[in-house]
């Protein structure tokens, strides 16, 4: 049996490498037909039909967890099945069309360029001294309150987002694409979108979003640990960054993060840059202390956003080279 049902492992590796290039060149066009937008619409449609507000109690929490399991299963299976049908249909018309369709859809699950663009929308006004504008764009990429962020806090929001999403928006979807092609990559993107929409530990989603949040943790487990190896190598190639400090930070701080995965890339980035991430965030007016990662060798600044984006891109480049090297070995 070939990997990814239709394609061999060498074909999947080349598709993954090509999808990285497509994402870097095109990014994420904000088309209504973009699959992630459609996945989000499906999640909201299902949520309106499955979520219920009742009196508290053990029975209620069990029912709400079960409904959350249904939401998760239906969303992921729908994404996987629809993507499988599209790829099979394209491949049936022409083998090269099947390749092209697969590459395109895998590229939509990767968001390196989109992540860079979002971070730079925070950086540019911040570097120009327009803090209000930087706060506005920081609010687009983080769930914390951003109306009263200081300059270092706005920079931290962007740095943490880029570092964390080195896994969620690049390494994880790519890994699933290399294992199961566009269908498995899209299934991962569906799971990750579920987590971003309902995977919160607040009053509304504590039970309903439990399955989505835990599944996202499981799916990102291996890619997050890959990031802890690749990001220090990327730091080695960048002026002013320390690979040794990045590795030390991973071992010293990653376990302090409430997420079993996010602490790894965030600690690596903090160590490489010589800054401290984490600290006090505000959610709905309430302060929350997040684990502090890294050593504050200097204050956070707008330029650290650019540094983290460079770290992301070199991580992407090294991964791309690794994928091609693996293709050369197995072809």
Secondary structure, 3 states (H helix, E strand, C coil): CCCCCCCCHHHHHHHHHHHHHHHHHHCCCCCCCCHHHHHHHHHHHHHHHHCCCCCCCHHHHHHHHHHHHHHHHHHHHHHHHHHHHHHHHHHHHCHHHHHHHHHHHHHHHCCHHHHHHHHHHHHHHHHCCCHHHHHHHHCCCCCCCCCCCCHHHHHHHHHHHHHHHHHHHHHHHHHHHHHHHHHHHHHHHHHHHHHHHHCCCCCCCCCCCHHHHHHHHHHCHHHHHHHHHHHHHHHHCCCCCCHHHHHHHHHHHHHHCCCCCHHHHHHHHHHHHCCCEEEEEEECCEEEEEEEECCCCCCCCCHHHHHHHHHHHHHHHHHHHHHHHHHHHHC
